[in-house]
């Protein structure tokens, strides 16, 4: 049976369940009616990130390109051209730039909290999307005009929040991408009329590929969205932080006092909560690993959630333990919520520093500055949703700002 059918029912746990049934972390299957291999665990991750074994060209199915990733972006590139393009993203991760984005995020959130009505109920997920999107646009050098701001923010969200939906949701994500690419193409064109400015969007507009050519307008727009869209998606992890903190009042002062514990808490949120279920690549040339033949061009599916919850790597993996990472020795192949290996050489996410910084700032605000109540609601995770979220997306009331 095609693995996609099982993954539609249970996107995060289907592969691990099948591994358990088969007694193996590696099995052959079909994906979209073609032969494929599923695998999970640290060894499988180390293999997956060997550039000599796998490539990313044509690995993603069309529905993912039409919504989440766009066409012609860094995700589908290989070898030297990939590393050159990747350097563009890595260049935005210097300390000064990261601190600036974090400051803008804190400022936006405090501004929202200051004017929030303590009698009103808010959906925390929606609030975070808007706060982060505004900060991200300002940081990247994109002007949000009030008349169209809500529309643009909604499109940035739809591309990652509805890409895995079926039916109407998926169709809305496709239309959001078409509109957002048009919006970004306009911004890129504007920057190309001016000398380079100290903003990421200007850097993308003026970036030249290995052949010294400017990116086509379409591809530049895709890369601009590859920066803005995932920053807005950090709202999911911040929502998860709030979810993990709920009912853990004793944890809040500890996190504020102990920076190591705060770092560990954030890592545990990224390990524990589901976000990307799997990653895809294609086999370059036929080889055999653990008695399985990886045939040229076959798709390989790495179980991200399963690796982050692998019993061979984590004690009681389905338990949330804030201090799990306090004495952890970093390993690029075990905790892989944003991919594994080396981000400069492979496809590992270039935005981990942004993600961690925003999460850290958000937890401090949630523990110290923001007072709020969480009314009765369904906080269970919706496991069929991509990304999985608490069912009621955390409704909060009584919002007040502590000085
Ligand atoms: C790639 C997750 C935040 C930009 C990836 C990958 C994952 C991931 C799983 C694929 C790794 C692979 O294919 O091997 C996440 C999660 C985030 C997040 C869960 C938090 C919400 C960010 C941020 C940025 C970003 C803040 C902004 C720079 C990218 C880009 C790629 C990528 C451009 C493609 C890299 C490549 O193909 O070389 N991310 N990411 N992500 N991420 Fe993130």
Boltz pocket constraint, residues with backbone or C-beta under 6 A from the ligand:
constraints:
  - pocket:
      binder: B
      contacts: [[A, 74], [A, 75], [A, 76], [A, 86], [A, 89], [A, 226], [A, 227], [A, 228], [A, 230], [A, 231], [A, 233], [A, 234], [A, 235], [A, 236], [A, 237], [A, 275], [A, 276], [A, 279], [A, 280], [A, 336], [A, 337], [A, 338], [A, 339], [A, 340], [A, 343], [A, 346], [A, 347], [A, 348], [A, 349], [A, 350], [A, 351], [A, 352], [A, 354], [A, 355]]
      max_distance: 6.0
